[in-house]
Amino acid sequence: MKVLLSRDATDLEVTVEPEDAGYRATLHGRAHRIDGVVGESMRVRIDARPVEARVSRQGDSLAVELNGVVHRFRVRDPRAPKLARRRSPEDATRGELHAPMPGLVVQVLTHEGEDVEAGHPVVVIEAMKMQNALVAPLTGRVRSIPVAPGTAVETGQLLLAITPEES
């Protein structure tokens, strides 16, 4: 899987592929071997060197805490630049929730017609063996859910639409 990480004005293309019991990550044209537990709290060996880090993700933002320093990135799918541009603050005001990354829908935590609160988890996507709970962009009633558990999604794909609560 190719991922584009953006930080300030710098883009970093990373390719991560399963290899044996671990992963091979290619960065700047150089391959690195990753072994260990990958997830929110990571204890891995990168090229046989031990590394401990904490990773958190919210939407298309990724924060990696390494040696007491937090590195923040914006995650984009290089295969779908048009879809990545389509995500915008206007999507949230329209009540649309789009996939921030390619992955697999693991859970849908709501159903059509249900009232949801802004910030509450509504869909869980798995990407790179990490599960990411995506939250409702606003308070309102779920009008459509065009995905189901087991659906493979691409960056920018519509996951859920909410009719905003009337003031």
C-alpha positions in Angstrom: 0.0 0.0 0.0 1.3 3.4 -0.9 0.7 6.3 1.4 1.6 10.0 1.0 2.5 11.7 4.3 2.6 15.5 4.2 4.3 17.6 6.8 4.6 21.4 6.4 5.4 21.7 2.6 7.1 18.3 2.4 5.5 15.2 0.9 6.9 11.8 1.9 5.8 8.7 -0.1 5.9 5.5 1.9 5.1 2.0 0.6 4.2 -0.6 3.2 3.8 -4.3 2.3 3.4 -7.4 4.4 6.6 -9.6 4.4 6.8 -12.9 6.2 5.6 -12.1 9.8 6.4 -8.4 9.5 6.5 -5.6 6.9 8.7 -4.0 4.4 8.5 -0.2 4.3 10.1 1.7 1.5 11.0 5.4 2.1 13.1 7.6 -0.1 13.7 4.5 -2.3 15.3 2.6 0.6 13.6 -0.6 2.0 13.4 -1.1 5.7 12.4 -4.4 7.5 9.8 -3.9 10.4 9.1 -6.6 12.9 7.0 -6.5 16.1 3.7 -5.2 17.4 2.3 -2.5 15.1 -0.7 -0.5 16.4 -1.4 2.5 18.6 1.5 1.6 20.9 4.3 0.1 18.9 7.3 -1.9 19.9 9.1 -2.8 16.8 12.5 -3.5 15.3 13.3 -1.4 12.2 16.2 -2.9 10.4 17.0 -4.9 13.7 17.1 -1.6 15.7 14.5 -1.5 18.6 12.0 1.4 18.4 9.1 2.3 20.7 6.5 4.8 19.6 2.8 5.8 20.1 0.7 6.5 17.0 -2.7 8.1 17.0 -4.9 9.0 14.1 -7.9 11.2 13.7 -9.4 11.6 10.2 -6.5 12.3 7.9 -4.1 13.4 10.6 -1.4 11.1 12.1 0.6 11.8 15.2 3.7 9.8 15.9 5.4 10.2 19.4 8.9 9.0 19.2 11.5 9.7 22.0 9.2 12.3 23.6 8.8 14.3 20.3 5.4 14.3 18.5 5.6 14.3 14.7 2.4 15.3 12.9 1.5 14.3 9.4 -1.4 14.5 7.0 -2.1 11.2 5.4 -3.1 11.1 1.7 -3.6 8.3 -0.8 -1.3 9.1 -3.8 -3.6 7.0 -6.1 -6.6 9.3 -5.5 -5.5 12.9 -5.6 -8.9 14.1 -6.9 -10.7 12.3 -4.1 -8.3 13.7 -1.5 -9.0 17.2 -2.8 -12.8 16.5 -2.7 -12.7 16.1 1.1 -13.2 19.5 2.6 -14.8 21.4 5.5 -17.9 21.7 3.4 -18.3 17.9 3.5 -18.6 18.1 7.3 -21.2 20.9 7.1 -23.2 18.8 4.6 -22.9 15.9 7.1 -20.8 13.7 4.8 -18.2 11.4 6.2 -15.6 10.2 3.7 -12.9 7.6 4.1 -9.6 9.3 5.0 -7.6 6.4 3.7 -8.0 3.2 1.8 -9.0 0.3 4.0 -11.7 -2.2 5.0 -14.9 -1.3 6.9 -14.8 -3.4 10.0 -17.9 -2.0 11.8 -20.7 0.3 11.2 -21.8 1.6 14.7 -25.1 3.2 13.6 -28.0 2.6 11.2 -30.1 4.7 8.9 -32.6 6.8 10.7 -30.6 6.9 13.9 -29.8 10.2 15.6 -26.1 10.7 16.2 -24.0 13.3 18.1 -21.0 15.1 16.5 -17.8 13.5 17.5 -19.2 10.1 18.3 -17.8 7.1 16.5 -20.0 5.8 13.6 -17.7 3.7 11.4 -14.5 1.7 12.1 -12.0 1.2 9.2 -8.9 -1.0 9.3 -5.9 0.1 7.4 -2.4 -1.2 7.7 -3.6 -3.5 10.6 -4.7 -0.5 12.6 -8.4 0.1 13.4 -9.5 3.7 13.1 -12.8 4.9 14.6 -14.3 7.7 12.4 -16.7 10.1 14.1 -19.8 11.9 13.1 -18.9 15.3 11.6 -22.1 16.9 13.0 -25.2 16.2 15.1 -28.2 14.9 13.1 -30.0 11.9 11.7 -28.2 9.3 9.6 -29.8 9.4 6.1 -27.6 6.8 4.3 -24.8 4.3 4.8 -23.5 3.1 1.4 -21.0 0.7 3.0 -21.2 -2.4 5.2 -18.7 -4.4 7.3 -16.3 -6.1 4.8 -16.5 -3.3 2.2 -13.1 -2.3 0.8 -13.0 1.5 0.5 -10.7 4.0 -1.2 -9.6 7.5 0.0 -12.5 9.9 -0.3 -15.3 7.3 -0.7 -18.5 8.3 1.0 -19.1 6.2 4.2 -22.1 7.9 5.8 -24.4 10.9 5.2 -26.1 12.7 8.0 -29.0 15.2 7.8 -28.0 18.1 10.1 -30.1 18.7 13.2 -32.4 21.6 12.8 -31.7 24.5 15.1 
